[in-house]
Amino acid sequence: MVRMLDYFIVTICTFISNLLHSLWTLLESEPADLPAQGPSPWDFMEELSPRQLAVKQLKQQFLVALQANNAQEVLKILHSGKLDIDTVLEVDDPKMVLASYKQGYWLPGYKLEKSWAMGIHVCVMYNALETALMLLEKGAAVNRTPNGKTPLHVACEVSNSDFVSLLLAHGAKVNSLSLSGHTPLHHCVTRESVDCAKQLILKGAKVNVTSHNNDEDTPLHKAARFGVPELVALFLAHGASVDAVNSLQETPLMTAAFWAFDTKEQIYSQEHHFVCRLLLDHQADPNLQEEDQKTALHKAAWNCDHVLMQMLLEAGADARAMDINGCAPIQYLLKVTDVRPMAIPELCYQLLLNHNAARVYPPQFHKVLQSCHDYPRVVEILVNSYERLKPTKKWRAAITDDCYERHKDFYDSVFAVCTNTPRSLLHLARCAVRAGMGGFCHQGVPQLPLPSSMKKYILLEPEGILY
Ligand SMILES: *[C@@H]1O[C@H](CO)[C@@H](O)[C@H](O)[C@H]1NC(C)=O
């Protein structure tokens, strides 16, 4: 904490002094006839001695040669004897490929654009394989971390398997930790990095390793987070623990279930769904609970993800599991129904109710109308899940007038059937069958010797009107 504070103070002081310096430079250069755009070459030469300047220029030459994969030029510079092979260079790193920081450290944005690296790191970044080979044969260090990552971490980060094999053949440590506590295998998170991961595993990378930081993610968590089925399959085939938990007690299944919905783009990811399928096929337990006692089904319900809910429920997920706040998945669904425009919420409700989910407490049913009145199909499914339901004064008030007008026929039918008198015999028969199956209608109803329209009716398929 104290160190962080120091860091803040130093950073802020640097910032202020830079600001003052630029202001001063600006004022100084005001009378000049040329526009003052950044420091002139003259300023630089004033600050550096001729020798410093020469070193700076040599480093720049070295960097350019590395980036261009010009092994001859690199060799020439090294032979001049003026630059050490393991010299640390300052390089542009706009995508933050090179950097790895400890968690919890705050860094100003401009710092992240630049990084420190050695020749090999630069070669990895610019795919300069021949130059890298030359450097390694000349004895360049292969496991150093000028900015938190070894060259092997960087090679995995950029999914370059040629470099992974080159580095491993030259003594790169396969389980080394970056400053942020990750092994190279943790950095394999794209489809293109599958080959990197294979080589790491063949060389003894630990598939069950947890990251040495606050997350404690395994590589399988990372692959699940980023939705890469090929990596998930690879890790599982090499003995990764399918129900490994991270520091939040989350399993890879929960991680994939959560990230299967991109809230920004409002789209569902088939890759994440496929990851869940693989995990379940490898006996992942769908009923494990994370630190807030949420299951993967809670996460899928929160996303209104009917594909995943069906997969989890068919794999035995408990529709009645409660989280730390006493909420079952159906409560999560109620909270998000009106904020998931791309979802098909009625399918989610149908799935839960056909897998023995507890229904909403009848005196509280106005809450359903408050959050779902714009979704008459949802209201229909929920009303039909009870033998009968008595309206309270709060019902009509929960439905806005324009919504009532838009769905007048439907809402009139709701108020017509929800009275003190029993509903139709057809509906009562449906309720009897559903009760007879102990709520597990999704498995049971398809086996009944009935026409499919009847089965759909029993499974609460909405029709647009209540009777
Ligand atoms: C990973 O952990 C699981 C469960 O603890 C264990 O069965 C498996 O052998 C481990 N795999 C490896 C490769 O160590």
PDBQT file of the ligand as one rigid body, heavy atoms in Angstrom, charges set to zero:
ROOT
HETATM    1  C1  LIG A 501      -4.824 -32.037 -12.735  1.00  0.00    +0.000 C 
HETATM    2  O1  LIG A 501      -5.635 -32.142 -11.583  1.00  0.00    +0.000 OA
HETATM    3  C2  LIG A 501      -6.542 -33.245 -11.612  1.00  0.00    +0.000 C 
HETATM    4  C3  LIG A 501      -7.458 -33.122 -10.423  1.00  0.00    +0.000 C 
HETATM    5  O2  LIG A 501      -6.815 -32.717  -9.291  1.00  0.00    +0.000 OA
HETATM    6  C4  LIG A 501      -5.745 -34.538 -11.612  1.00  0.00    +0.000 C 
HETATM    7  O3  LIG A 501      -6.620 -35.643 -11.663  1.00  0.00    +0.000 OA
HETATM    8  C5  LIG A 501      -4.871 -34.545 -12.843  1.00  0.00    +0.000 C 
HETATM    9  O4  LIG A 501      -4.050 -35.701 -12.838  1.00  0.00    +0.000 OA
HETATM   10  C6  LIG A 501      -3.991 -33.299 -12.890  1.00  0.00    +0.000 C 
HETATM   11  N1  LIG A 501      -3.334 -33.294 -14.171  1.00  0.00    +0.000 N 
HETATM   12  C7  LIG A 501      -2.032 -33.163 -14.316  1.00  0.00    +0.000 C 
HETATM   13  C8  LIG A 501      -1.537 -33.242 -15.716  1.00  0.00    +0.000 C 
HETATM   14  O5  LIG A 501      -1.296 -33.006 -13.379  1.00  0.00    +0.000 OA
ENDROOT
TORSDOF 0
